């Protein structure tokens, strides 16, 4: 089970440099190839950002496809944020998951 951090979603939305690897990871989640969870804070952050940018169509799409679940069985945190390094749960970047 993977914990998907906010920056994985944000990297796709503004069309940033790591967009493709994040899109591939999200497709793996959507197709059931891997399982993941997000926190309510992640969902809230994305809602606030999209609302501020007035991207209401994107916000509606995001809310329709996202499912928030609480899980204590997270094996890996998927994030670009190196502040997660050194925790009990290892951090990997989206491209590292696709290499399996």
SEVO-685679 format. One record per atom (N, C-alpha, C, CB): x negated, z negated, y. Coordinates in pm, whole numbers, padded with zeros to 5 digits, always signed. Each point is the difference from the previous one (the first is absolute). Glycine has a CB too. Example, Ala and Ser with C-alpha at 12.3 -4.5 7.8 and 13.67 -1.06 7.14 Angstrom:
-01319-00780-00569
+00089+00000+00119
-00090+00000+00120
+00189-00125-00117
-00154+00197+00222
-00082-00006+00119
+00077-00073+00109
-00118+00215-00063
end
This chain:
-00085+00000-00118
+00085+00000+00118
-00089+00000+00124
+00185-00122-00124
-00156+00209+00217
-00079+00013+00122
+00078-00051+00121
-00119+00198-00099
+00049-00267+00188
+00056-00038+00130
-00043+00107+00099
-00002-00251-00055
+00096+00323+00112
-00029+00109+00092
+00001-00054+00143
+00101+00171-00160
-00214-00165+00227
-00014-00052+00135
+00059+00097+00102
-00206-00125-00070
+00239+00072+00186
+00062+00077+00108
-00080+00124+00036
+00096-00212+00086
-00228+00200-00081
-00080+00113+00047
+00009+00122-00091
-00151-00163+00105
+00189+00144-00229
+00018+00115-00090
+00116+00087+00049
-00089-00135-00194
+00196+00072+00239
+00114+00074+00055
-00032+00057+00137
+00155-00147-00129
-00221+00068+00211
-00030+00042+00137
-00098+00117+00002
+00041-00232+00078
-00126+00241-00175
-00096+00110-00006
+00072+00133-00019
-00174-00155-00094
+00289+00154+00028
+00077+00122-00023
+00082+00037+00123
+00010-00053-00245
+00051-00043+00306
+00096+00028+00107
-00060+00068+00122
+00125-00194-00081
-00235+00145+00136
-00054+00068+00117
-00094+00116-00034
+00020-00215+00120
-00021+00257-00244
-00085+00111-00045
-00148-00027+00028
+00189+00156+00039
-00238-00265-00089
-00139-00039+00019
-00091+00064-00103
+00077-00215+00098
-00205+00180-00092
-00102+00066-00083
+00015-00027-00150
-00150-00017+00194
+00210-00094-00233
+00012-00032-00143
+00141+00025-00051
-00181-00172+00026
+00251+00256+00044
+00140+00032-00029
+00019+00049-00144
+00030+00057+00240
-00114+00035-00285
+00021+00061-00132
-00013-00100-00114
-00087+00212+00093
-00015-00298-00089
-00015-00097-00109
+00116-00099-00002
-00250+00025+00014
+00301-00060+00105
+00113-00093+00006
+00128+00067-00050
-00108-00118+00193
+00127+00245-00158
+00117+00073-00049
-00002+00011-00152
+00007+00129+00215
-00126-00105-00272
-00011+00010-00145
+00033-00134-00066
-00174+00179+00027
+00127-00286+00032
+00029-00133-00054
+00150-00028+00006
-00228-00081+00072
+00291+00110+00040
+00144-00023+00013
+00080+00087-00096
-00035-00061+00240
-00014+00181-00267
+00066+00086-00099
-00011-00060-00140
-00051+00201+00141
-00064-00261-00173
-00016-00067-00129
+00098-00116-00014
-00244+00065-00003
+00265-00137+00111
+00099-00108-00002
+00141+00055-00020
-00147-00137+00151
+00179+00241-00076
+00134+00060-00006
+00030+00056-00140
-00017+00056+00245
-00085+00004-00307
+00018+00061-00132
-00010-00100-00115
-00091+00208+00095
+00065-00334-00064
-00006-00102-00103
-00131-00003-00077
+00242+00022-00017
-00345+00047+00065
-00129-00002-00069
-00071-00133+00018
-00017+00247+00033
+00043-00313+00080
-00050-00135+00024
+00113-00081+00061
-00239+00082+00032
+00227-00215-00040
+00100-00089+00059
-00061-00075+00116
+00117-00023-00222
-00039+00004+00327
-00051-00070+00116
+00109-00079+00071
-00172+00175+00025
+00126-00265+00059
+00090-00080+00082
-00052+00001+00143
+00064-00148-00197
+00026+00118+00288
-00036-00017+00141
+00058-00131+00047
-00007+00251+00041
-00050-00306+00064
+00054-00123+00056
+00105+00033+00105
-00218-00119-00044
+00298+00020+00077
+00098+00021+00107
-00070+00021+00133
+00166-00139-00125
-00286+00083+00142
-00076+00022+00123
-00041+00147+00014
-00083-00238-00010
+00045+00300-00101
-00033+00143+00002
+00119+00081+00045
-00167-00034-00183
+00281+00007+00126
+00121+00073+00037
+00032-00022+00147
+00087-00022-00235
-00094-00103+00280
+00027-00032+00139
-00096+00074+00094
+00086-00226-00072
-00214+00227+00039
-00100+00067+00084
+00029+00148+00015
-00170-00168-00073
+00206+00231-00035
+00029+00143+00003
+00128+00027+00080
-00114+00029-00223
+00214-00113+00206
+00124+00015+00076
-00029-00010+00150
+00133-00096-00193
-00210-00005+00233
-00032-00020+00142
-00075+00122+00054
-00009-00251-00035
-00092+00297-00038
-00079+00114+00047
+00085+00126+00016
-00199-00098-00113
+00277+00131+00012
+00081+00120+00006
+00106-00009+00110
-00039+00035-00244
+00093-00154+00263
+00098-00019+00107
-00066+00021+00137
+00128-00162-00145
-00246+00105+00164
-00072+00016+00128
-00034+00145+00028
-00093-00228-00028
+00060+00302-00077
-00034+00141+00015
+00125+00089+00006
-00213-00044-00122
+00328-00019+00111
+00130+00071-00001
+00009+00105-00111
+00014-00038+00247
-00070+00004-00360
+00005+00088-00117
+00111-00050-00092
-00249+00054+00018
+00371-00039+00028
+00114-00056-00071
+00030+00071-00131
+00092-00067+00219
-00114+00198-00226
+00020+00072-00127
-00099-00050-00105
+00082+00204+00126
-00208-00221-00085
-00102-00050-00091
+00030-00143-00044
-00167+00149+00109
+00218-00229-00016
+00036-00138-00031
+00113-00003-00103
-00070-00072+00231
+00169+00154-00211
+00111+00006-00095
-00049+00043-00139
+00159+00054+00188
-00246+00046-00191
-00055+00047-00128
-00080-00110-00068
-00010+00235+00090
-00073-00304-00011
-00080-00109-00056
+00089-00108-00061
-00180+00047+00170
+00283-00086-00098
+00089-00106-00048
+00077+00043-00124
+00020-00084+00233
+00008+00211-00245
+00071+00049-00117
-00086+00002-00126
+00139+00136+00152
-00271-00115-00135
-00084+00013-00120
-00074-00128-00037
-00026+00237+00058
+00018-00334+00034
-00079-00120-00028
+00085-00106-00070
-00143+00050+00201
+00086-00113-00296
+00065-00112-00067
-00094-00120+00011
+00129+00154-00161
-00083-00263+00224
-00084-00120+00013
+00027-00092-00117
-00002+00018+00252
-00103-00060-00322
+00013-00092-00112
-00101-00112+00014
+00082+00187-00148
-00046-00302+00098
-00093-00113-00002
-00059-00006-00139
+00129-00129+00179
-00261+00122-00186
-00068-00005-00129
-00120-00091+00009
+00078+00232-00055
-00103-00304-00052
-00121-00081-00005
-00102+00062-00094
+00135-00206+00050
-00103+00322-00102
-00087+00066-00096
-00078+00115+00060
+00159-00066-00176
-00208+00050+00297
-00077+00105+00064
-00142-00002-00057
+00141-00016+00211
-00189+00131-00255
-00134+00011-00058
-00103+00047+00102
+00105+00047-00219
-00061+00039+00311
-00091+00061+00097
+00073+00017+00133
-00125+00120-00184
+00052-00140+00293
+00053+00026+00134
-00053+00137+00042
+00011-00250+00062
+00079+00340-00027
-00040+00132+00048
+00001-00005+00152
+00092+00118-00207
-00212-00105+00264
-00013-00014+00145
-00134+00056+00046
+00149-00203-00005
-00153+00244+00130
-00127+00036+00063
-00062-00121+00068
+00082+00236+00033
-00008-00345-00025
-00042-00121+00072
-00100-00079-00083
+00223-00008+00117
-00347+00005-00074
-00106-00069-00073
+00011-00151+00009
-00147+00195+00042
+00239-00245+00039
+00024-00144+00005
+00056-00052-00132
+00039+00019+00246
+00013+00071-00330
+00051-00041-00131
-00113-00014-00102
+00215+00115+00053
-00334-00069-00021
-00114-00010-00093
-00035-00147-00022
-00088+00224+00076
+00047-00256-00198
-00043-00136-00031
+00113-00092-00046
-00178+00032+00164
+00300+00020-00173
+00111-00081-00050
+00003+00005-00152
+00132+00044+00210
-00050-00128-00271
+00018+00004-00146
+00053+00136-00045
+00044-00246+00000
+00043+00304+00080
+00058+00130-00032
-00088+00107+00066
+00238-00096-00016
-00291+00189-00062
-00088+00101+00059
+00074+00098+00091
-00144-00022-00200
+00070+00079+00296
+00053+00101+00091
-00056+00136-00040
+00022-00170+00188
+00065+00270-00188
-00043+00138-00023
+00066+00088+00105
-00031-00040-00249
-00033+00152+00276
+00058+00099+00091
+00082+00100-00082
-00195-00027+00164
+00291+00096-00101
+00086+00092-00075
-00076+00098-00088
+00162-00022+00183
-00269+00079-00134
-00074+00099-00079
-00059-00061-00127
-00053+00121+00210
+00022-00248-00209
-00055-00066-00118
+00105-00016-00110
-00161-00121+00148
+00284+00112-00113
+00107-00013-00098
+00024+00135-00067
+00106-00186+00134
-00116+00293-00059
+00024+00134-00052
-00106+00044-00098
+00114+00054+00211
-00228-00119-00212
-00110+00038-00088
+00019-00049-00142
-00148-00003+00196
+00253-00071-00223
+00022-00055-00134
+00030+00107-00101
+00083-00206+00102
end
